């Protein structure tokens, strides 16, 4: 694993942006409008992502999910399938340069496994 990033759904993405930039003093390293990623100035792999909540309820009634960057996402996808883990988003090459899939952990938490392309 290269890094683990907690992800938070936000009903007010602008307030979240203000909090992480101006209160915590983090750097905004990605802003796609619907997702913001902030990194520590001292340790750039210490990150948090904020996702705009487009739902009237949080997905699966969860407000947090995890992103885990790995070196071989295809291998982990095949392993998840072989172990009969619930895949909730099939492996996909995203337009912003990642290959990823989502799998549920035993607690119902969504894990976004990804590799940068």
C-alpha positions as CSV (number, residue, x, y, z in Angstrom):
1,X,0.0,0.0,0.0
2,X,1.2,3.5,-0.9
3,X,-1.3,5.5,1.2
4,X,-4.7,5.4,2.8
5,X,-7.0,8.4,2.4
6,X,-10.2,8.9,4.5
7,X,-13.1,10.3,2.5
8,X,-15.9,12.4,3.9
9,X,-19.2,13.2,2.3
10,X,-20.1,16.9,2.7
11,X,-23.4,18.7,2.4
12,X,-21.5,22.0,2.3
13,X,-18.3,21.5,0.3
14,X,-17.4,25.2,0.4
15,X,-17.5,25.2,4.2
16,X,-15.3,22.1,4.1
17,X,-12.9,23.8,1.8
18,X,-12.6,26.8,4.2
19,X,-12.1,24.5,7.2
20,X,-9.3,22.4,5.7
21,X,-7.5,25.3,4.0
22,X,-7.8,28.0,6.6
23,X,-8.2,26.2,9.9
24,X,-6.1,23.2,9.4
25,X,-3.7,24.9,7.0
26,X,-3.6,22.0,4.5
27,X,-2.8,22.4,0.8
28,X,-5.6,21.9,-1.8
29,X,-4.0,19.3,-4.1
30,X,-7.1,18.4,-6.2
31,X,-10.3,20.3,-6.9
32,X,-12.7,18.7,-9.3
33,X,-15.7,20.6,-7.9
34,X,-17.4,17.5,-6.6
35,X,-14.3,16.2,-4.8
36,X,-11.5,18.1,-3.0
37,X,-8.3,16.5,-1.8
38,X,-6.2,18.2,0.9
39,X,-2.6,17.3,1.9
40,X,-0.5,18.1,4.9
41,X,2.2,20.7,4.1
42,X,4.7,18.7,6.2
43,X,3.8,15.2,4.9
44,X,2.1,15.3,1.4
45,X,0.9,11.6,1.7
46,X,-1.2,12.5,4.7
47,X,-4.4,13.4,2.9
48,X,-8.1,13.7,3.3
49,X,-10.8,13.9,0.5
50,X,-14.1,15.7,0.8
51,X,-16.9,14.6,-1.6
52,X,-20.0,16.7,-2.4
53,X,-23.0,14.8,-1.2
54,X,-25.3,14.6,-4.1
55,X,-27.8,12.4,-2.3
56,X,-30.6,13.3,0.1
57,X,-29.1,10.7,2.4
58,X,-25.6,9.5,2.8
59,X,-24.7,6.5,0.6
60,X,-25.5,3.4,2.7
61,X,-26.0,5.7,5.6
62,X,-22.2,6.0,5.9
63,X,-20.5,9.4,5.8
64,X,-16.9,8.0,5.6
65,X,-15.3,5.6,3.2
66,X,-11.6,4.9,2.5
67,X,-9.4,5.1,-0.5
68,X,-6.3,2.9,-0.6
69,X,-3.7,3.4,-3.2
70,X,-2.1,0.1,-4.2
71,X,0.5,-0.9,-6.8
72,X,-1.6,-3.6,-8.6
73,X,-5.3,-2.9,-8.6
74,X,-6.1,-5.6,-11.2
75,X,-4.5,-8.2,-8.9
76,X,-6.6,-7.0,-5.9
77,X,-9.8,-6.9,-8.0
78,X,-9.2,-10.6,-9.0
79,X,-8.5,-11.5,-5.4
80,X,-11.7,-9.7,-4.2
81,X,-13.7,-11.7,-6.7
82,X,-12.1,-15.0,-5.8
83,X,-12.8,-14.4,-2.1
84,X,-16.4,-13.5,-2.9
85,X,-16.2,-10.0,-1.5
86,X,-19.0,-7.6,-2.5
87,X,-17.8,-5.4,-5.4
88,X,-20.0,-2.4,-5.5
89,X,-18.2,-0.6,-8.4
90,X,-16.6,-2.6,-11.1
91,X,-13.0,-2.0,-12.1
92,X,-12.9,1.2,-14.2
93,X,-10.3,3.5,-15.9
94,X,-11.5,6.9,-14.8
95,X,-11.0,10.0,-16.9
96,X,-8.9,11.7,-14.2
97,X,-6.1,9.1,-14.4
98,X,-6.9,6.4,-11.9
99,X,-8.0,2.7,-12.3
100,X,-10.2,1.6,-9.4
101,X,-12.9,-0.5,-8.0
102,X,-15.0,-0.4,-4.8
103,X,-15.4,-3.3,-2.4
104,X,-17.3,-3.6,0.8
105,X,-15.5,-4.6,4.0
106,X,-17.3,-6.9,6.5
107,X,-18.6,-3.9,8.3
108,X,-20.3,-2.5,5.2
109,X,-17.7,0.2,4.7
110,X,-16.9,1.0,1.1
111,X,-13.2,0.7,0.2
112,X,-12.0,2.4,-3.0
113,X,-8.9,0.5,-4.2
114,X,-7.0,2.5,-6.8
115,X,-3.8,2.8,-8.9
116,X,-2.8,6.0,-10.6
117,X,-2.3,5.5,-14.3
